[in-house]
Amino acid sequence: MKRFTIDVTESLHKRIKGQCAMRGVNMADTIREMLEKAFPEPKA
């Protein structure tokens, strides 16, 4: 596993954190899932 650090606005962070809390999901897991969808592994 590699660490990926990005800067986001306080407003965006609050929105992500709030939505994840309401859904009962982990922020890091949610963002990883979004990145996997946006950047799928190439098919062989």
N, CA, C and O of each residue as an XYZ file, in Angstrom:
176
protein
N       0.853     -1.176      0.000
C       0.000      0.000      0.000
C       0.899      1.239      0.000
O       1.928      1.263      0.676
N       0.512      2.258     -0.753
C       1.235      3.533     -0.802
C       0.334      4.627     -0.245
O      -0.886      4.584     -0.403
N       0.946      5.602      0.405
C       0.198      6.745      0.930
C       0.072      7.793     -0.170
O       1.016      8.041     -0.920
N      -1.111      8.404     -0.255
C      -1.423      9.405     -1.271
C      -1.949     10.618     -0.519
O      -3.021     10.550      0.081
N      -1.218     11.722     -0.540
C      -1.612     12.918      0.203
C      -2.025     14.015     -0.766
O      -1.288     14.348     -1.694
N      -3.211     14.575     -0.543
C      -3.668     15.706     -1.355
C      -4.198     16.797     -0.426
O      -4.608     16.526      0.702
N      -4.183     18.012     -0.913
C      -4.761     19.130     -0.174
C      -6.151     19.400     -0.733
O      -6.331     19.492     -1.948
N      -7.132     19.526      0.153
C      -8.492     19.894     -0.245
C      -8.937     21.054      0.632
O      -8.390     21.289      1.710
N      -9.932     21.766      0.151
C     -10.445     22.879      0.943
C     -11.124     22.335      2.195
O     -11.563     21.185      2.239
N     -11.196     23.181      3.198
C     -11.877     22.788      4.429
C     -13.332     22.441      4.140
O     -13.885     21.507      4.720
N     -13.942     23.197      3.241
C     -15.337     22.952      2.876
C     -15.524     21.560      2.263
O     -16.448     20.835      2.630
N     -14.649     21.196      1.336
C     -14.749     19.878      0.703
C     -14.523     18.780      1.732
O     -15.242     17.781      1.739
N     -13.538     18.954      2.594
C     -13.257     17.959      3.628
C     -14.477     17.750      4.524
O     -14.822     16.614      4.851
N     -15.122     18.834      4.916
C     -16.305     18.741      5.774
C     -17.439     18.015      5.064
O     -18.146     17.216      5.678
N     -17.617     18.289      3.766
C     -18.685     17.620      3.011
C     -18.428     16.132      2.900
O     -19.334     15.322      3.101
N     -17.186     15.767      2.579
C     -16.843     14.351      2.467
C     -17.028     13.664      3.815
O     -17.665     12.614      3.903
N     -16.475     14.254      4.849
C     -16.547     13.663      6.188
C     -17.994     13.528      6.646
O     -18.376     12.500      7.206
N     -18.796     14.556      6.412
C     -20.205     14.529      6.822
C     -20.996     13.458      6.098
O     -21.757     12.714      6.717
N     -20.816     13.379      4.778
C     -21.539     12.369      4.001
C     -21.124     10.957      4.394
O     -21.965     10.065      4.501
N     -19.832     10.757      4.606
C     -19.352      9.432      5.010
C     -19.913      9.064      6.379
O     -20.302      7.917      6.603
N     -19.957     10.023      7.288
C     -20.493      9.758      8.622
C     -21.977      9.391      8.538
O     -22.420      8.454      9.202
N     -22.745     10.120      7.729
C     -24.175      9.822      7.589
C     -24.403      8.438      6.991
O     -25.370      7.760      7.336
N     -23.523      8.027      6.106
C     -23.649      6.713      5.466
C     -22.998      5.598      6.282
O     -23.170      4.416      5.987
N     -22.254      5.989      7.303
C     -21.585      5.001      8.143
C     -20.438      4.300      7.434
O     -20.182      3.117      7.656
N     -19.746      5.056      6.570
C     -18.623      4.479      5.826
C     -17.337      5.225      6.146
O     -17.366      6.356      6.631
N     -16.216      4.585      5.870
C     -14.900      5.147      6.135
C     -14.496      6.080      4.984
O     -14.661      5.733      3.815
N     -13.970      7.253      5.320
C     -13.567      8.218      4.282
C     -12.521      7.641      3.340
O     -12.668      7.737      2.121
N     -11.476      7.049      3.882
C     -10.391      6.533      3.045
C     -10.897      5.436      2.106
O     -10.540      5.406      0.929
N     -11.732      4.535      2.635
C     -12.270      3.456      1.797
C     -13.126      4.020      0.670
O     -13.056      3.551     -0.466
N     -13.932      5.026      0.988
C     -14.803      5.647     -0.005
C     -13.994      6.308     -1.115
O     -14.309      6.153     -2.294
N     -12.960      7.038     -0.740
C     -12.137      7.722     -1.733
C     -11.362      6.716     -2.566
O     -11.207      6.905     -3.773
N     -10.866      5.639     -1.940
C     -10.189      4.575     -2.700
C     -11.131      3.976     -3.743
O     -10.729      3.757     -4.885
N     -12.385      3.709     -3.356
C     -13.368      3.159     -4.292
C     -13.606      4.114     -5.455
O     -13.702      3.680     -6.603
N     -13.701      5.406     -5.168
C     -13.904      6.403     -6.221
C     -12.722      6.421     -7.186
O     -12.906      6.501     -8.400
N     -11.513      6.348     -6.642
C     -10.320      6.348     -7.487
C     -10.247      5.076     -8.336
O      -9.859      5.134     -9.502
N     -10.617      3.935     -7.761
C     -10.621      2.684     -8.526
C     -11.580      2.761     -9.712
O     -11.269      2.270    -10.797
N     -12.748      3.379     -9.504
C     -13.727      3.537    -10.584
C     -13.210      4.486    -11.660
O     -13.401      4.245    -12.852
N     -12.559      5.562    -11.237
C     -12.050      6.569    -12.182
C     -10.826      6.092    -12.938
O     -10.581      6.512    -14.069
N     -10.047      5.200    -12.302
C      -8.793      4.741    -12.897
C      -8.712      3.220    -12.827
O      -7.910      2.674    -12.070
N      -9.543      2.532    -13.619
C      -9.523      1.065    -13.561
C      -8.209      0.507    -14.100
O      -7.524      1.137    -14.906
N      -7.877     -0.707    -13.622
C      -6.676     -1.372    -14.126
C      -6.904     -1.728    -15.594
O      -7.995     -2.155    -15.971
N      -5.876     -1.553    -16.417
C      -6.035     -1.891    -17.836
C      -6.247     -3.386    -18.008
O      -5.695     -4.202    -17.269
N      -7.054     -3.722    -18.996
C      -7.306     -5.139    -19.294
C      -6.145     -5.683    -20.101
O      -5.608     -5.007    -20.978
N      -5.771     -6.901    -19.795
C      -4.612     -7.521    -20.454
C      -4.900     -7.924    -21.878
O      -4.023     -8.457    -22.558
